[in-house]
Amino acid sequence: MPSTQLRRNGWSTVGLGISVLFAVGVFAYFALGGTPVRGAVVGLLILLAGVWEYRRKLQDVVVAESYEAEAEAQRRENRQ
């Protein structure tokens, strides 16, 4: 069961990780350029967008699984 959970959330987690890395990179770029506040703001926006996308993808998976379970129950009901 844990491997199914990991596989189900895998791409969502990868996307979140990429967002975190990109946010850190943007902050470092702006901080080295002399504007760390601007880098922090842009990095925070990127991080918030990544978290938003992560939660949306997880919610999509939950909704899809509920529809699949409902369809399977309907198929079983129609067989009897």
C-alpha positions as CSV (number, residue, x, y, z in Angstrom):
1,M,0.0,0.0,0.0
2,P,2.7,2.6,0.8
3,S,4.3,2.1,-2.7
4,T,0.9,2.8,-4.3
5,Q,0.6,6.0,-2.3
6,L,4.1,7.0,-3.2
7,R,3.5,6.2,-6.9
8,R,0.2,8.1,-6.9
9,N,1.8,11.2,-5.4
10,G,5.2,10.8,-7.2
11,W,4.7,13.4,-10.0
12,S,3.0,15.8,-7.7
13,T,6.0,15.6,-5.3
14,V,8.5,16.0,-8.1
15,G,6.7,19.1,-9.3
16,L,6.7,20.6,-5.8
17,G,10.4,19.8,-5.5
18,I,11.1,21.6,-8.8
19,S,9.2,24.6,-7.6
20,V,11.2,24.7,-4.4
21,L,14.5,24.5,-6.3
22,F,13.4,27.2,-8.7
23,A,12.3,29.5,-5.9
24,V,15.6,29.1,-4.2
25,G,17.4,29.7,-7.5
26,V,15.4,32.9,-8.1
27,F,16.1,34.1,-4.6
28,A,19.9,33.4,-5.0
29,Y,19.9,35.2,-8.4
30,F,18.3,38.3,-7.1
31,A,20.3,38.2,-3.8
32,L,23.5,38.1,-5.7
33,G,22.3,40.9,-7.9
34,G,21.8,43.1,-4.8
35,T,18.1,42.9,-4.4
36,P,17.4,40.1,-1.9
37,V,13.9,41.5,-1.0
38,R,12.8,41.3,-4.6
39,G,14.2,37.8,-4.7
40,A,12.4,36.8,-1.6
41,V,9.1,38.1,-2.9
42,V,9.4,36.4,-6.3
43,G,10.7,33.2,-4.7
44,L,7.7,33.2,-2.3
45,L,5.3,33.6,-5.2
46,I,6.9,30.7,-7.0
47,L,6.8,28.6,-3.9
48,L,3.1,29.4,-3.2
49,A,2.3,28.5,-6.9
50,G,4.1,25.2,-6.5
51,V,2.2,24.4,-3.3
52,W,-1.1,25.4,-4.9
53,E,-0.4,23.1,-7.9
54,Y,0.7,20.2,-5.6
55,R,-2.6,20.4,-3.6
56,R,-4.6,20.7,-6.9
57,K,-3.0,17.6,-8.3
58,L,-3.6,15.6,-5.1
59,Q,-7.2,16.7,-5.2
60,D,-7.5,15.6,-8.8
61,V,-6.2,12.2,-7.9
62,V,-8.7,11.9,-5.0
63,V,-11.6,12.9,-7.3
64,A,-10.6,10.5,-10.1
65,E,-10.3,7.6,-7.6
66,S,-13.8,8.4,-6.2
67,Y,-15.2,8.3,-9.8
68,E,-13.4,5.1,-10.5
69,A,-14.8,3.5,-7.4
70,E,-18.3,4.7,-8.2
71,A,-18.1,3.3,-11.7
72,E,-16.8,0.0,-10.4
73,A,-19.7,-0.2,-7.9
74,Q,-22.1,0.6,-10.7
75,R,-20.6,-2.2,-12.9
76,R,-21.0,-4.7,-10.1
77,E,-24.6,-3.6,-9.5
78,N,-25.4,-4.0,-13.2
79,R,-24.0,-7.5,-13.3
80,Q,-26.3,-8.8,-10.6
